[in-house]
């Protein structure tokens, strides 16, 4: 394992509204590749990161927890000189960005969770837990999870490609450790009532992190919350409906203008 200094990242765009984008359990920062070409690079500057155990940080030691991930996000913001910024998080990354709000609420402008894991964790029945826990070592488990969470509607070649990416971009031990944190930890009392505007984007074909689940968690804890359900989409909206995600996400982020930024 290597010593860790700062989250590996790429910067996209040069706009005044700074945004840090955090990936989910199954991918490194390449999870955002499908949306990068069509982001508004003049209004926003995105830092797309690799969490510990993934991508360029796949050999980075750590506890692989959402709290550590939040601390790493804040350290990156410091390194970039970003005092105020917005956050995007997919799935597990949705838990990481909520942890970031808990740690430094005054620094966060807005958050967007794409199929976000609630701050209460995601308790799994024994059979599902076995499927998820076994996914670290068994690619077939990863494929089953991908298929289930996209409504059984996606082509076999896409499922296979997503499994390959998942295996190649993550360290198996870190992958397994992250599960205990995002699924098992409940920190919702630390964000309950947060004034940070918070958008949850979910896919109608995702049975796990559904609109109903967000209504009973995300929407309850963030008084300034909004919820958008994409009808022909499952858990992997950046792959399944990239233009829809960009539109709802950037419209929401644009609604917050400060430091002389013009509202679109």
N, C-alpha and C positions, 0 to 999 in steps of 0.2 A: 504494500500500500504506500501511496506517495503522500508527502506533506501537502497540506491544503492551504492556499492563500486566498483566492477569490473565485467565485463561480465562473467557469468558462462561459463565454457569451459572444454573440454577434450583435452589432448595432445595425438597425435598419431604419432609414429615414433620418431627417435632420430637423424635424419640427419642434416647436416649443413645448408641446405637451409630452412629458416623458412617461413611458410605460414599460414595466417589466413583465415579461410573459414567462410563465412557469408551466412545464409539461406535466403529463400524468404518469401513471404507473408503468404503462406499456411502451413508453418512448422517451427519447432524449429530445433536445430542442428541435430536431428534424420534424417533430409533430406539427410544427407551425409552417413547414415548407410550403404546403399547398396554398396558404393565404399570403405569403410574403410578396408575391409579384403585384398584388392588387391593393395593398395597404396604402393609406394616404400618408405618403412619406413627407409631405410638406407641412402637415398639421401635427404629426406625431413623430417621436423617435422611440423606437422599440428596442429594448435590450432583451434578446431571447436567450434563455440560460439553459445550462446543463446542471441539474442537481447532482449532489454527490452520489456516486454509484452508476452514473449515466454518461454516455458520450465521452467528451474529453475529460470528464471527472469520474470515469468508470473505475479508476483505481484509487480514488480518494478515500481515505479512511474517514470514519464518522459514526454517529449513532443512527443515522438514516431515519430521522424523525421530522415531523412537520415543524416542531419548534426550532430544531437546528436549521431546517430549510429557511424558515423565516429570518433567523439571525443572519444566514448567508445572503439572503435577498437584501437585507438592510446594509450589510457590509458592502455589497456591490453598489448599492445606491450611493453610499459614502464615497466609494472609490471613483464613481462617475461624477461626483459633485452634484447629485440630484437631491435637493432638500425635500421637494414635494413631487409626487409621482402617482400614477395609477397602476393597477395590477390586473393581470389576466392570469387565470389558472384553470387548466383542464383537469377534471376528475381529482386525483390526488393533489394536483397543483392547486385546486380550489381550496383544499384544506390548508395548504401552505400559505396562500394569500390571506386567508382568514386569520391564521396565526400571526401574520405580519401586521394586520390591523390591530390585533390584540396587543402586540408588542410596541407599536408606534403609531397610534391612531392619528396623531396630528400630522403625520407625514403623508398620509394616503388620501389622494383626491377622490378616486372612484375605484371600484373593483368590478370585474366581470368574471363570473364563474361559468365555465362551459362544462355542463354536466358535473357540477362541483360536488365533491364529498362534503356532507354537512360537518359542522364543527362538533357535532355530537358523535362523530365516527359513523361507521356503517356495520352494525352487528349482522353477522351472517349465520344462518342456520348451519348445523353441522355438515351437511352434504356440500353446501356451497363453500364453507370454510375449507373443506378438504380439497375442493376443486381449485380454489384460489391459492391455498398454501402450497399445493403441489405444482403450481404453475412455474415456480422458480426453476425447477429441474425438468419439467415435462412440457415440451412445446405443444403437445396435443391438448393439454389443459388450457394453454394460452389461446389456442384456436377455438376451443369450445366457448371460452369467455367472450372472445371477439364475436363469435356467431350469435350467442345468446343476446349480447348487449346491442346488437344491431338488428334484432328482430328476425334473425334467420333469413334476411333478404339479400345479403351481399354475395357476390360471386366468389367461387372457391379460390381463384387465383389471387384475389385481393386479400382474402383471409390468410392465405399462405404467405403473401408478401408482408403483411402486417406482423405475422408471427416471426418471420425472418428478421425484420427490423427490430422487433422487440428483443429477440435473443442477442442480436449483434450489438445493440446499443446499451445493454445493461449488464451489470455484474450480478450473477445469480444470488450471491449471498446478500448483497445490498437490496436487491429486488425483494427478497423474502423478508428482510428486516423492515423495509418500508411498509409492507402490508400490516404488520403489527401496529404501527403508528397510525396510519390513516384510517384503518378499519376500527381500531380498538380504543383510541383516545378520545375523550369527551372534554372539550374546553369551551363549550358554547356559552358558559356563564361569563367568559371573558370578552365575548363580543355581543352579548345580548343587549339590545338597545343602542348599538353603535349608530351614530349619525352619518357614517360614511355611506354615500349612495352606492347601491349594490345591485347589479344586474345578474340574474341567473338565466342562462340559455340552455335549454334541454331539448332532447330529441324525442319525438313521440314514439319511436320504435325502441327506446331504451327502457326495459322493465325495471332496471336496478335503481337508476337515479332519475326518477320520473318527476313530472310536474307536481304530482300530489306530494311526493316526498319533500320537494323544495317548499311547497306551501306550508308544510308543518315544521319546517326547520329554518331555512334561509329567509323566507318571507316573514316569519314570525320574529326573528332576531334582529333583522335590519329594518327599522321603520321606514327608511327611504329606499325600499327594495322594489325592483321590477322583475317580472318573469316573462320570458318569451319561449314559446314551444315551437320548434321547427317540425313541420308535419311529416316530411319524408326522410327523417334523419334519425340515427341511433346515437350511440355514445361517442362516436368519433366525428364530431361535426366538422372539424377542420378538413378531414378527408372527404366526408360525405356531402357536405353543403358549404364549401368554403366561401362563396360569394354571399350567401345568406348570413353567415357568421360575421363576416367583415361588416356588412351593412348594419346589423343590429348593434354590434359591438362599438363601432366607431360613431354611430349616431348617439349612442349613450355617452360615450366619452366626450364627444363634442359639446354636450349639454353643460359641461363644466368649463367655463372660461375664466382665466385669471391672468394676472401679470400682463394685461394689455392684449391678450389673445382675443381675436374676433370670433364671435359665435357664428357658426355657419347657418 
